[in-house]
Amino acid sequence: MPLPAIAVNYPLDWCKHYFERKYHEIDPVVRRTASHSRPFMWDRLLKEKGLEAGERLVLHESREAGLKHGVSVPLFGPSGRISVLSFASRFDDADPVRQIRHLHGLACQFHVAFGELSRPVMDRKIELSQRERECLKWTAEGKSSWDIGIILKISENTITFHLKKAMRKLGTNSRTVAVVKAIRLGLIEIPGLTGSSMSEWIDSGD
């Protein structure tokens, strides 16, 4: 399985040390991103029995370099592409668990914005059906496929079908990213849910 792309903002001294030592080849965050579907804590990685000595060394040295209580958010794109956005604090008393929803929201918004910058602008206009927009809107309200089926009076499988079609059109296999993209493209409008407030509705997983 290919290693995931990484988007982080480490201190320059640590970046130099990290790549000189080729830590990207043994970094447990990089190695294990594909096996996580939700945000995960670096502190918890250290407690895993299967970590190799080199992997533990990377985590311990990153902490000494000021990257404490790190959190990594796996981001899944089309064609099996995987990215990971990581956050870390320089403070010993930071509590990433309390901020996990906010960090997940920021990661998803960054993922969408980065994708827009890194890929050529598509001439093809994305069009969503009325049902696809309804499903995305209710997803933004925190509703599951089962909930939306009850609201729209159609089966859960039909809701999942419409959401998958919408995700395919928007170039993602994540409901969360699909909603973010749809809002950014003006395909759906969620009253009171724009900009920084967008992260408030995002759960810690799809």
Backbone as a printed PyTorch tensor [residue, N CA C, xyz], in Angstrom:
tensor([[[  0.8470,  -1.1900,   0.0000],
         [  0.0000,   0.0000,   0.0000],
         [  0.8870,   1.2460,   0.0000]],

        [[  0.6220,   2.2200,  -0.8790],
         [  1.4720,   3.4060,  -0.9440],
         [  1.3410,   4.2600,   0.3110]],

        [[  2.4320,   4.9510,   0.6650],
         [  2.3990,   5.8160,   1.8320],
         [  1.5250,   7.0340,   1.5440]],

        [[  0.8350,   7.5580,   2.5640],
         [ -0.0330,   8.7090,   2.3430],
         [  0.7710,   9.9910,   2.1580]],

        [[  0.1590,  10.9460,   1.4500],
         [  0.7600,  12.2710,   1.3680],
         [  0.5990,  12.9500,   2.7190]],

        [[  1.4890,  13.8730,   3.0580],
         [  1.4620,  14.5060,   4.3750],
         [  1.4110,  16.0150,   4.2130]],

        [[  0.5420,  16.6610,   4.9510],
         [  0.4740,  18.1210,   4.9550],
         [  0.6040,  18.5780,   6.3990]],

        [[  1.7790,  19.0060,   6.7970],
         [  2.0330,  19.4300,   8.1650],
         [  2.8690,  20.7040,   8.1640]],

        [[  2.9000,  21.3650,   9.2750],
         [  3.6700,  22.5910,   9.4170],
         [  4.5870,  22.4370,  10.6310]],

        [[  5.6530,  21.6500,  10.4650],
         [  6.5830,  21.3940,  11.5620],
         [  7.5950,  22.5240,  11.6790]],

        [[  8.2160,  22.7020,  12.8620],
         [  9.3330,  23.6470,  12.9870],
         [ 10.4390,  23.2790,  12.0090]],

        [[ 11.1130,  24.2730,  11.4660],
         [ 12.1140,  24.0310,  10.4260],
         [ 13.2340,  23.1010,  10.8980]],

        [[ 13.7040,  23.2780,  12.1440],
         [ 14.7760,  22.4200,  12.6610],
         [ 14.3460,  20.9600,  12.6980]],

        [[ 13.0980,  20.7300,  13.0990],
         [ 12.6110,  19.3670,  13.1530],
         [ 12.4500,  18.7980,  11.7410]],

        [[ 11.9710,  19.6060,  10.8060],
         [ 11.8280,  19.1410,   9.4220],
         [ 13.1700,  18.7000,   8.8540]],

        [[ 14.1980,  19.4940,   9.1130],
         [ 15.5370,  19.1780,   8.6120],
         [ 16.0110,  17.8550,   9.2060]],

        [[ 15.8760,  17.7180,  10.5220],
         [ 16.2750,  16.4960,  11.2190],
         [ 15.4500,  15.3050,  10.7220]],

        [[ 14.1550,  15.5120,  10.5680],
         [ 13.2110,  14.4710,  10.1700],
         [ 13.5860,  13.8760,   8.8140]],

        [[ 13.8700,  14.7410,   7.8430],
         [ 14.1590,  14.2320,   6.5040],
         [ 15.6140,  13.7750,   6.3530]],

        [[ 16.5380,  14.3870,   7.0990],
         [ 17.9260,  13.8970,   7.0710],
         [ 18.0030,  12.4800,   7.6010]],

        [[ 17.2260,  12.1790,   8.6340],
         [ 17.2070,  10.8330,   9.2230],
         [ 16.2520,   9.8800,   8.4920]],

        [[ 15.5950,  10.4030,   7.4600],
         [ 14.6250,   9.6220,   6.6810],
         [ 13.5170,   9.0570,   7.5710]],

        [[ 13.0900,   9.8740,   8.5150],
         [ 12.0510,   9.4390,   9.4260],
         [ 10.7100,   9.2330,   8.7210]],

        [[ 10.5370,   9.8580,   7.5460],
         [  9.2770,   9.6710,   6.8340],
         [  9.0850,   8.2100,   6.4160]],

        [[ 10.1870,   7.4520,   6.4110],
         [ 10.0920,   6.0420,   6.0300],
         [  9.6670,   5.1480,   7.1990]],

        [[  9.8260,   5.6490,   8.4260],
         [  9.4720,   4.8430,   9.5990],
         [  8.4770,   5.5420,  10.5200]],

        [[  8.0450,   6.7370,  10.1500],
         [  7.1110,   7.4930,  10.9760],
         [  5.8140,   6.6930,  11.1380]],

        [[  5.4310,   6.3440,  12.3750],
         [  4.2100,   5.5490,  12.5590],
         [  2.9500,   6.2900,  12.1240]],

        [[  2.9790,   7.6250,  12.1640],
         [  1.8270,   8.3930,  11.6910],
         [  1.6260,   8.1470,  10.2010]],

        [[  2.7200,   8.1810,   9.4470],
         [  2.6570,   7.9470,   8.0030],
         [  2.2770,   6.5020,   7.7160]],

        [[  2.9320,   5.5910,   8.4260],
         [  2.7080,   4.1680,   8.1710],
         [  1.2900,   3.7170,   8.4940]],

        [[  0.6900,   4.3150,   9.5020],
         [ -0.5650,   3.7890,  10.0210],
         [ -1.7950,   4.6060,   9.6470]],

        [[ -1.6100,   5.6700,   8.8860],
         [ -2.7520,   6.4900,   8.4980],
         [ -3.7980,   5.6790,   7.7470]],

        [[ -3.3600,   4.8350,   6.8160],
         [ -4.3010,   4.0790,   5.9910],
         [ -5.1670,   3.1200,   6.8010]],

        [[ -4.7180,   2.7560,   7.9940],
         [ -5.4800,   1.8110,   8.8120],
         [ -6.4620,   2.5130,   9.7500]],

        [[ -6.4970,   3.8410,   9.7050],
         [ -7.4240,   4.6080,  10.5410],
         [ -8.4670,   5.2960,   9.6630]],

        [[ -9.6970,   5.2470,  10.0730],
         [-10.7550,   5.9530,   9.3580],
         [-11.1400,   7.2400,  10.0780]],

        [[-10.6250,   7.4260,  11.2810],
         [-10.9600,   8.6000,  12.0960],
         [ -9.6820,   9.2530,  12.6050]],

        [[ -9.7780,  10.4860,  13.1010],
         [ -8.5970,  11.1290,  13.7000],
         [ -8.0170,  10.2650,  14.8160]],

        [[ -6.6800,  10.2710,  14.9400],
         [ -6.0440,   9.4680,  15.9830],
         [ -4.9430,  10.2700,  16.6710]],

        [[ -4.7020,   9.9480,  17.9410],
         [ -3.7590,  10.6790,  18.7890],
         [ -2.3900,  10.0110,  18.7680]],

        [[ -1.3540,  10.8160,  18.6890],
         [  0.0050,  10.2790,  18.7320],
         [  0.2860,   9.6280,  20.0820]],

        [[ -0.2390,  10.2110,  21.1680],
         [ -0.0110,   9.6530,  22.5020],
         [ -0.5210,   8.2110,  22.5840]],

        [[ -1.6310,   7.9540,  21.9020],
         [ -2.1940,   6.6050,  21.9250],
         [ -1.3710,   5.6550,  21.0650]],

        [[ -0.7620,   6.1710,  20.0140],
         [  0.1180,   5.3320,  19.2020],
         [  1.2470,   4.7640,  20.0460]],

        [[  1.7680,   5.6040,  20.9540],
         [  2.8810,   5.1650,  21.8030],
         [  2.4890,   3.9980,  22.7000]],

        [[  1.2090,   3.8480,  22.9690],
         [  0.7510,   2.7840,  23.8580],
         [  0.5230,   1.4740,  23.1140]],

        [[  0.6060,   1.5150,  21.7830],
         [  0.3840,   0.3020,  21.0130],
         [  1.5810,  -0.6470,  21.1360]],

        [[  1.3170,  -1.9070,  21.3770],
         [  2.3840,  -2.8810,  21.5930],
         [  3.1490,  -3.1990,  20.3110]],

        [[  2.5130,  -2.9990,  19.1630],
         [  3.1460,  -3.3830,  17.9050],
         [  4.1180,  -2.3790,  17.3280]],

        [[  4.3110,  -1.2470,  18.0040],
         [  5.2270,  -0.2300,  17.4760],
         [  6.6710,  -0.7280,  17.4940]],

        [[  7.3860,  -0.4820,  16.4120],
         [  8.7990,  -0.8300,  16.3500],
         [  9.6300,   0.2180,  17.0820]],

        [[ 10.8620,  -0.1230,  17.4010],
         [ 11.7380,   0.7890,  18.1460],
         [ 11.9360,   2.0970,  17.3860]],

        [[ 12.1260,   2.0150,  16.0740],
         [ 12.3090,   3.2120,  15.2680],
         [ 11.0900,   4.1010,  15.2690]],

        [[  9.9090,   3.4920,  15.2670],
         [  8.6700,   4.2640,  15.2900],
         [  8.5310,   5.0080,  16.6220]],

        [[  8.8670,   4.3370,  17.7140],
         [  8.8120,   4.9870,  19.0210],
         [  9.8200,   6.1350,  19.0960]],

        [[ 10.9850,   5.9410,  18.4820],
         [ 12.0120,   6.9740,  18.4810],
         [ 11.5010,   8.2390,  17.7960]],

        [[ 10.8200,   8.0780,  16.6610],
         [ 10.2770,   9.2390,  15.9460],
         [  9.2960,   9.9990,  16.8240]],

        [[  8.4120,   9.2910,  17.4910],
         [  7.4170,   9.9530,  18.3340],
         [  8.0510,  10.6440,  19.5350]],

        [[  9.0330,   9.9870,  20.1570],
         [  9.7000,  10.5890,  21.3200],
         [ 10.4990,  11.8310,  20.9070]],

        [[ 11.2120,  11.7440,  19.7830],
         [ 12.0090,  12.8850,  19.3440],
         [ 11.1260,  14.0370,  18.8680]],

        [[  9.9950,  13.7240,  18.2670],
         [  9.0890,  14.7930,  17.8380],
         [  8.5520,  15.5420,  19.0540]],

        [[  8.2930,  14.8070,  20.1300],
         [  7.8140,  15.4490,  21.3540],
         [  8.8990,  16.3480,  21.9270]],

        [[ 10.1550,  15.8810,  21.9150],
         [ 11.2720,  16.7010,  22.4040],
         [ 11.4620,  17.9550,  21.5480]],

        [[ 11.0630,  17.8600,  20.2750],
         [ 11.1970,  18.9980,  19.3650],
         [ 10.0440,  19.9900,  19.5130]],

        [[  9.1120,  19.6970,  20.4090],
         [  8.0160,  20.6350,  20.6620],
         [  6.6950,  20.2430,  20.0550]],

        [[  6.6320,  19.0450,  19.4710],
         [  5.3780,  18.5730,  18.8750],
         [  4.7050,  17.6290,  19.8700]],

        [[  3.8900,  18.2110,  20.7470],
         [  3.2890,  17.4540,  21.8400],
         [  1.7970,  17.2380,  21.5930]],

        [[  1.3050,  16.1220,  22.0850],
         [ -0.1210,  15.7950,  21.9870],
         [ -0.6130,  15.9190,  20.5440]],

        [[  0.1030,  15.3120,  19.6280],
         [ -0.2560,  15.3960,  18.2180],
         [ -1.5390,  14.6460,  17.8820]],

        [[ -2.2110,  15.1580,  16.8670],
         [ -3.4190,  14.5430,  16.3310],
         [ -3.2700,  14.4770,  14.8180]],

        [[ -3.5940,  13.3500,  14.2180],
         [ -3.5560,  13.2180,  12.7670],
         [ -4.9380,  12.8580,  12.2470]],

        [[ -5.3140,  13.5120,  11.1530],
         [ -6.6270,  13.2970,  10.5520],
         [ -6.4490,  12.6560,   9.1780]],

        [[ -6.8380,  11.3940,   8.9980],
         [ -6.7580,  10.7630,   7.6740],
         [ -7.7830,  11.4100,   6.7380]],

        [[ -7.3780,  11.6440,   5.5030],
         [ -8.2510,  12.2710,   4.5160],
         [ -8.2150,  11.4190,   3.2550]],

        [[ -9.3570,  10.9290,   2.8580],
         [ -9.4270,   9.9740,   1.7550],
         [-10.0250,  10.6390,   0.5260]],

        [[ -9.2790,  10.5720,  -0.5730],
         [ -9.7250,  11.1430,  -1.8220],
         [-10.1130,  10.0800,  -2.8220]],

        [[-10.4290,  10.4840,  -4.0570],
         [-10.8080,   9.5150,  -5.0880],
         [ -9.6360,   8.6310,  -5.4900]],

        [[ -9.9400,   7.5080,  -6.1000],
         [ -8.9320,   6.5620,  -6.6070],
         [ -8.0170,   6.0390,  -5.5110]],

        [[ -8.5080,   5.9880,  -4.2800],
         [ -7.7310,   5.4390,  -3.1810],
         [ -6.6430,   6.3520,  -2.6510]],

        [[ -6.6420,   7.6220,  -3.0610],
         [ -5.6110,   8.5420,  -2.5740],
         [ -5.8410,   8.8380,  -1.0930]],

        [[ -4.7400,   8.8720,  -0.3460],
         [ -4.8100,   9.1250,   1.0920],
         [ -3.8850,  10.2720,   1.4510]],

        [[ -4.4040,  11.1910,   2.2580],
         [ -3.5820,  12.2640,   2.8150],
         [ -3.7610,  12.2520,   4.3200]],

        [[ -2.8690,  12.9330,   5.0160],
         [ -3.0260,  13.0550,   6.4620],
         [ -2.6230,  14.4640,   6.8600]],

        [[ -3.4710,  15.1040,   7.6340],
         [ -3.1700,  16.4330,   8.1570],
         [ -2.9740,  16.3100,   9.6580]],

        [[ -1.8350,  16.7790,  10.1420],
         [ -1.4860,  16.6110,  11.5500],
         [ -1.4320,  17.9480,  12.2750]],

        [[ -1.8470,  17.9210,  13.5270],
         [ -1.7880,  19.0760,  14.4190],
         [ -1.0080,  18.6750,  15.6650]],

        [[ -0.2150,  19.5940,  16.2050],
         [  0.4990,  19.3290,  17.4570],
         [  0.6390,  20.6360,  18.2210]],

        [[  0.7350,  20.5230,  19.5320],
         [  0.8630,  21.6980,  20.3860],
         [  2.2330,  21.7260,  21.0490]],

        [[  2.7170,  22.9170,  21.3320],
         [  3.9780,  23.0220,  22.0640],
         [  3.7380,  23.0370,  23.5730]],

        [[  2.4810,  23.0060,  23.9870],
         [  2.1450,  23.0880,  25.4040],
         [  1.9020,  21.7020,  25.9990]],

        [[  2.4240,  21.4900,  27.2040],
         [  2.2790,  20.1930,  27.8660],
         [  0.8420,  19.8980,  28.2770]],

        [[  0.0680,  20.9530,  28.5670],
         [ -1.2880,  20.7320,  29.0780],
         [ -2.3510,  20.7930,  27.9840]],

        [[ -1.9520,  20.7360,  26.7270],
         [ -2.9300,  20.7680,  25.6390],
         [ -3.8270,  19.5260,  25.7130]],

        [[ -5.0840,  19.7010,  25.3540],
         [ -6.0410,  18.5970,  25.4020],
         [ -6.6900,  18.4320,  24.0270]],

        [[ -6.0540,  17.6700,  23.1420],
         [ -6.5860,  17.5400,  21.7790],
         [ -7.9300,  16.8360,  21.7100]],

        [[ -8.2320,  16.0020,  22.6990],
         [ -9.5050,  15.2760,  22.6740],
         [-10.6700,  16.2580,  22.6980]],

        [[-10.5560,  17.3250,  23.4710],
         [-11.6270,  18.3060,  23.5630],
         [-11.8100,  19.0640,  22.2530]],

        [[-10.7350,  19.1610,  21.4500],
         [-10.7760,  19.9320,  20.2110],
         [-10.9040,  19.0680,  18.9650]],

        [[-11.1520,  17.7740,  19.1430],
         [-11.0480,  16.8610,  18.0080],
         [-12.0420,  17.1950,  16.9000]],

        [[-13.2560,  17.5870,  17.2370],
         [-14.2380,  17.9150,  16.2040],
         [-13.8130,  19.1590,  15.4300]],

        [[-13.2990,  20.1310,  16.1450],
         [-12.8600,  21.3590,  15.4950],
         [-11.6690,  21.0750,  14.5810]],

        [[-10.7190,  20.2830,  15.0560],
         [ -9.5460,  19.9510,  14.2450],
         [ -9.9340,  19.1370,  13.0120]],

        [[-10.8830,  18.2330,  13.1910],
         [-11.3610,  17.4500,  12.0550],
         [-12.0160,  18.3630,  11.0240]],

        [[-12.7860,  19.3300,  11.4960],
         [-13.4120,  20.2810,  10.5840],
         [-12.4010,  21.0990,   9.8180]],

        [[-11.3770,  21.5920,  10.5240],
         [-10.3150,  22.3580,   9.8620],
         [ -9.5940,  21.5130,   8.8240]],

        [[ -9.3250,  20.2450,   9.1740],
         [ -8.6130,  19.3560,   8.2490],
         [ -9.4100,  19.1440,   6.9710]],

        [[-10.7160,  18.9320,   7.1110],
         [-11.5560,  18.7100,   5.9240],
         [-11.6140,  19.9540,   5.0470]],

        [[-11.7340,  21.1280,   5.6780],
         [-11.7680,  22.3610,   4.8960],
         [-10.4280,  22.5920,   4.1910]],

        [[ -9.3310,  22.3070,   4.8840],
         [ -8.0120,  22.4390,   4.2670],
         [ -7.8700,  21.4800,   3.0950]],

        [[ -8.3240,  20.2490,   3.2890],
         [ -8.2160,  19.2320,   2.2500],
         [ -8.9180,  19.6790,   0.9720]],

        [[-10.1100,  20.2390,   1.1270],
         [-10.8680,  20.7070,  -0.0340],
         [-10.1600,  21.8920,  -0.6960]],

        [[ -9.7350,  22.8640,   0.1290],
         [ -9.0820,  24.0530,  -0.4210],
         [ -7.7630,  23.7050,  -1.0970]],

        [[ -6.9850,  22.8000,  -0.4880],
         [ -5.7060,  22.3910,  -1.0670],
         [ -5.9240,  21.6900,  -2.4050]],

        [[ -6.9630,  20.8580,  -2.4510],
         [ -7.2670,  20.1680,  -3.7000],
         [ -7.6370,  21.1310,  -4.8100]],

        [[ -8.3530,  22.2020,  -4.4620],
         [ -8.7370,  23.1950,  -5.4600],
         [ -7.5180,  23.9280,  -6.0060]],

        [[ -6.5250,  24.1350,  -5.1520],
         [ -5.3110,  24.8470,  -5.5850],
         [ -4.3640,  23.9520,  -6.3710]],

        [[ -4.3240,  22.6720,  -6.0050],
         [ -3.3370,  21.7770,  -6.6060],
         [ -3.7930,  21.1470,  -7.9120]],

        [[ -5.1020,  21.2370,  -8.2170],
         [ -5.6060,  20.6590,  -9.4590],
         [ -6.1020,  21.7570, -10.3830]],

        [[ -5.9500,  21.5850, -11.6880],
         [ -6.4720,  22.5670, -12.6320],
         [ -7.9730,  22.7350, -12.4610]],

        [[ -8.4420,  23.9380, -12.7000],
         [ -9.8730,  24.2040, -12.6000],
         [-10.6080,  23.4040, -13.6680]],

        [[-11.6390,  22.6970, -13.2750],
         [-12.3900,  21.8730, -14.2130],
         [-13.4140,  22.7180, -14.9520]],

        [[-13.4870,  22.5050, -16.2580],
         [-14.4700,  23.2210, -17.0520],
         [-15.8780,  22.6610, -16.8150]],

        [[-15.9460,  21.3570, -16.5030],
         [-17.2480,  20.7270, -16.3230],
         [-17.9130,  21.2270, -15.0510]],

        [[-19.1010,  21.7260, -15.1960],
         [-19.8440,  22.2100, -14.0480],
         [-20.4580,  21.0390, -13.3020]],

        [[-20.3040,  21.0460, -11.9880],
         [-20.8740,  19.9830, -11.1740],
         [-22.3440,  20.2880, -10.9200]],

        [[-23.1840,  19.3450, -11.2280],
         [-24.6240,  19.5070, -11.0090],
         [-25.1300,  18.3720, -10.1220]],

        [[-25.8200,  18.7420,  -9.0810],
         [-26.4150,  17.7670,  -8.1750],
         [-27.9250,  17.7580,  -8.3640]],

        [[-28.5090,  16.5690,  -8.2540],
         [-29.9610,  16.4770,  -8.3250],
         [-30.5710,  17.0530,  -7.0440]],

        [[-31.8640,  17.3090,  -7.1040],
         [-32.5570,  17.8410,  -5.9350],
         [-32.4250,  16.8830,  -4.7560]],

        [[-32.5580,  15.5880,  -5.0210],
         [-32.4660,  14.6050,  -3.9490],
         [-31.0560,  14.5380,  -3.3750]],

        [[-30.0410,  14.6590,  -4.2300],
         [-28.6500,  14.6440,  -3.7560],
         [-28.3790,  15.8470,  -2.8660]],

        [[-28.9180,  17.0120,  -3.2550],
         [-28.7370,  18.2140,  -2.4180],
         [-29.4430,  18.0580,  -1.0850]],

        [[-30.6430,  17.4860,  -1.1060],
         [-31.3790,  17.2760,   0.1370],
         [-30.6020,  16.3570,   1.0760]],

        [[-30.0520,  15.2810,   0.5160],
         [-29.3000,  14.3330,   1.3360],
         [-28.0630,  14.9810,   1.9440]],

        [[-27.3610,  15.8010,   1.1720],
         [-26.1740,  16.4900,   1.6820],
         [-26.5510,  17.5060,   2.7560]],

        [[-27.6570,  18.2010,   2.5500],
         [-28.0960,  19.1830,   3.5510],
         [-28.4080,  18.5100,   4.8830]],

        [[-29.1120,  17.3910,   4.8210],
         [-29.4380,  16.6940,   6.0610],
         [-28.1890,  16.0640,   6.6840]],

        [[-27.2410,  15.6590,   5.8460],
         [-25.9660,  15.1610,   6.3730],
         [-25.2560,  16.2590,   7.1430]],

        [[-25.2990,  17.4810,   6.6010],
         [-24.6890,  18.6270,   7.2830],
         [-25.3560,  18.9140,   8.6170]],

        [[-26.6250,  18.4950,   8.7390],
         [-27.3450,  18.6840,  10.0050],
         [-27.0310,  17.5740,  10.9940]],

        [[-26.1250,  16.6680,  10.5920],
         [-25.7200,  15.5970,  11.4980],
         [-26.5830,  14.3500,  11.4270]],

        [[-27.4080,  14.2400,  10.3860],
         [-28.3030,  13.0940,  10.2670],
         [-27.6200,  11.9250,   9.5650]],

        [[-27.9200,  10.7240,  10.0170],
         [-27.4180,   9.5020,   9.3820],
         [-28.3010,   9.1560,   8.1840]],

        [[-27.8700,   8.1750,   7.3930],
         [-28.6920,   7.7380,   6.2590],
         [-30.0640,   7.2640,   6.7420]],

        [[-30.0830,   6.5750,   7.8640],
         [-31.3520,   6.0930,   8.4250],
         [-32.2570,   7.2710,   8.7920]],

        [[-31.6750,   8.2800,   9.4570],
         [-32.4500,   9.4690,   9.8400],
         [-33.0310,  10.1700,   8.6110]],

        [[-32.1740,  10.3460,   7.5920],
         [-32.6070,  11.0620,   6.3870],
         [-33.7110,  10.2840,   5.6780]],

        [[-33.6100,   8.9590,   5.6740],
         [-34.6420,   8.1300,   5.0670],
         [-35.9930,   8.3390,   5.7290]],

        [[-35.9790,   8.4470,   7.0610],
         [-37.2240,   8.6890,   7.7950],
         [-37.7800,  10.0630,   7.4300]],

        [[-36.8980,  11.0580,   7.3720],
         [-37.3380,  12.4320,   7.0770],
         [-37.9130,  12.5430,   5.6640]],

        [[-37.2270,  11.9400,   4.6910],
         [-37.6450,  12.0510,   3.2950],
         [-38.6200,  10.9370,   2.8850]],

        [[-38.8600,  10.0010,   3.8100],
         [-39.8060,   8.9150,   3.5760],
         [-39.3860,   8.0150,   2.4080]],

        [[-38.0760,   7.7300,   2.3560],
         [-37.5490,   6.7660,   1.3940],
         [-36.5730,   5.8630,   2.1350]],

        [[-36.1480,   4.7820,   1.5120],
         [-35.3370,   3.7940,   2.2200],
         [-33.9230,   4.3010,   2.5100]],

        [[-33.3280,   3.7030,   3.5310],
         [-31.9420,   4.0310,   3.8830],
         [-31.0090,   3.7210,   2.7210]],

        [[-31.2370,   2.6210,   2.0280],
         [-30.3960,   2.2590,   0.8830],
         [-30.4800,   3.3060,  -0.2270]],

        [[-31.6580,   3.8760,  -0.4240],
         [-31.8240,   4.9130,  -1.4490],
         [-31.0500,   6.1780,  -1.0500]],

        [[-31.0770,   6.5050,   0.2220],
         [-30.3170,   7.6740,   0.7120],
         [-28.8320,   7.4430,   0.4650]],

        [[-28.3550,   6.2560,   0.8240],
         [-26.9430,   5.9400,   0.6180],
         [-26.5870,   6.0220,  -0.8600]],

        [[-27.4810,   5.5680,  -1.7300],
         [-27.2700,   5.6290,  -3.1790],
         [-27.1010,   7.0790,  -3.6300]],

        [[-27.9780,   7.9700,  -3.1820],
         [-27.9000,   9.3810,  -3.5880],
         [-26.6330,  10.0420,  -3.0430]],

        [[-26.2660,   9.6930,  -1.8120],
         [-25.0570,  10.2780,  -1.2320],
         [-23.8110,   9.8050,  -1.9710]],

        [[-23.7760,   8.5420,  -2.3440],
         [-22.6230,   8.0350,  -3.0910],
         [-22.5150,   8.7120,  -4.4530]],

        [[-23.6530,   8.9490,  -5.1070],
         [-23.6410,   9.6540,  -6.3900],
         [-23.1110,  11.0700,  -6.2150]],

        [[-23.5600,  11.7490,  -5.1620],
         [-23.0990,  13.1090,  -4.8900],
         [-21.6000,  13.1220,  -4.5980]],

        [[-21.1360,  12.1520,  -3.8050],
         [-19.7050,  12.0860,  -3.4850],
         [-18.8770,  11.8390,  -4.7410]],

        [[-19.3730,  10.9650,  -5.6190],
         [-18.6540,  10.6780,  -6.8620],
         [-18.5530,  11.9310,  -7.7350]],

        [[-19.6330,  12.6730,  -7.8310],
         [-19.6310,  13.9120,  -8.6170],
         [-18.6670,  14.9400,  -8.0320]],

        [[-18.5500,  14.9410,  -6.7020],
         [-17.6970,  15.9120,  -6.0180],
         [-16.2740,  15.4010,  -5.8380]],

        [[-15.9890,  14.2080,  -6.3300],
         [-14.6220,  13.6970,  -6.3210],
         [-14.1040,  13.2940,  -4.9620]],

        [[-14.9540,  12.6920,  -4.1350],
         [-14.5170,  12.2630,  -2.8130],
         [-15.3080,  11.0340,  -2.3960]],

        [[-14.7760,  10.2660,  -1.4610],
         [-15.5410,   9.1560,  -0.8960],
         [-15.8660,   9.4190,   0.5710]],

        [[-15.7990,  10.6900,   0.9580],
         [-16.1100,  11.1080,   2.3240],
         [-17.3440,  12.0000,   2.3200]],

        [[-18.3160,  11.6630,   3.1350],
         [-19.5150,  12.5010,   3.2430],
         [-19.1660,  13.8860,   3.7630]],

        [[-18.2660,  13.9110,   4.7310],
         [-17.8610,  15.1870,   5.3220],
         [-17.2620,  16.1130,   4.2790]],

        [[-16.3110,  15.5920,   3.4940],
         [-15.6690,  16.4080,   2.4650],
         [-16.6730,  16.7830,   1.3880]],

        [[-17.6000,  15.8960,   1.0660],
         [-18.6190,  16.2000,   0.0620],
         [-19.4620,  17.3910,   0.4890]],

        [[-19.8450,  17.4330,   1.7620],
         [-20.6300,  18.5590,   2.2650],
         [-19.8150,  19.8540,   2.2040]],

        [[-18.5480,  19.7780,   2.6320],
         [-17.6830,  20.9660,   2.5930],
         [-17.5560,  21.4730,   1.1670]],

        [[-17.3170,  20.5680,   0.2060],
         [-17.1780,  20.9670,  -1.1930],
         [-18.4670,  21.5740,  -1.7260]],

        [[-19.5760,  20.9440,  -1.4040],
         [-20.8560,  21.4320,  -1.8990],
         [-21.1570,  22.8350,  -1.3810]],

        [[-20.8230,  23.0890,  -0.1270],
         [-21.0250,  24.4230,   0.4370],
         [-20.1020,  25.4280,  -0.2360]],

        [[-18.8290,  25.0670,  -0.4040],
         [-17.8540,  25.9700,  -1.0190],
         [-18.2190,  26.2920,  -2.4680]],

        [[-18.8070,  25.3310,  -3.1620],
         [-19.1850,  25.5300,  -4.5630],
         [-20.5620,  26.1690,  -4.7200]],

        [[-21.2160,  26.4240,  -3.5970],
         [-22.5280,  27.0480,  -3.6570],
         [-23.6290,  26.1090,  -4.1170]],

        [[-23.3900,  24.7940,  -4.0280],
         [-24.3830,  23.8210,  -4.4750],
         [-25.4600,  23.5930,  -3.4220]],

        [[-25.1030,  23.8050,  -2.1670],
         [-26.0790,  23.7530,  -1.0830],
         [-25.8150,  24.9140,  -0.1430]],

        [[-26.8410,  25.3260,   0.5520],
         [-26.7160,  26.3900,   1.5450],
         [-27.2490,  25.8850,   2.8780]],

        [[-26.4360,  26.0640,   3.9030],
         [-26.8340,  25.6680,   5.2530],
         [-26.8830,  26.9340,   6.0940]],

        [[-28.0690,  27.4430,   6.4410],
         [-28.1650,  28.6710,   7.2280],
         [-27.3260,  28.6140,   8.4980]],

        [[-26.4890,  29.6330,   8.6910],
         [-25.6610,  29.7120,   9.8960],
         [-24.4770,  28.7850,   9.8950]],

        [[-24.2240,  28.0960,   8.7540],
         [-23.1240,  27.1340,   8.6930],
         [-22.1720,  27.5360,   7.5820]],

        [[-21.3170,  28.5080,   7.8630],
         [-20.3350,  28.9710,   6.8860],
         [-19.0320,  29.2810,   7.6130]],

        [[-17.9410,  29.2820,   6.8540],
         [-16.6520,  29.6720,   7.4170],
         [-16.2530,  28.8180,   8.5950]],

        [[-15.8170,  29.4960,   9.6730],
         [-15.2760,  28.7740,  10.8250],
         [-16.3220,  27.9440,  11.5360]],

        [[-17.6040,  28.3080,  11.4160],
         [-18.6380,  27.5450,  12.1080],
         [-18.8680,  26.1840,  11.4800]],

        [[-18.3280,  25.9560,  10.2840],
         [-18.5540,  24.7020,   9.5730],
         [-18.0860,  23.5060,  10.3740]],

        [[-17.0230,  23.6770,  11.1390],
         [-16.4560,  22.5330,  11.8540],
         [-17.3310,  22.0800,  13.0150]],

        [[-18.2760,  22.8930,  13.4410],
         [-19.0680,  22.5440,  14.6170],
         [-19.9260,  21.3040,  14.3890]],

        [[-20.3780,  21.0830,  13.1260],
         [-21.2640,  19.9450,  12.8850],
         [-20.4910,  18.6780,  12.5600]],

        [[-19.1680,  18.7780,  12.3430],
         [-18.4230,  17.6190,  11.8850],
         [-18.1300,  16.6780,  13.0480]],

        [[-18.5310,  15.4430,  12.9130],
         [-18.2660,  14.4540,  13.9460],
         [-16.8610,  13.9410,  13.7730]],

        [[-16.4380,  13.0460,  14.6370],
         [-15.0790,  12.5340,  14.5540],
         [-14.9430,  11.4150,  13.5330]],

        [[-15.8740,  11.2700,  12.6400],
         [-15.7770,  10.2960,  11.5680],
         [-16.9890,  10.3570,  10.6890]],

        [[-16.8890,   9.7540,   9.4980],
         [-18.0160,   9.7570,   8.5730],
         [-19.0070,   8.6560,   8.9230]]])
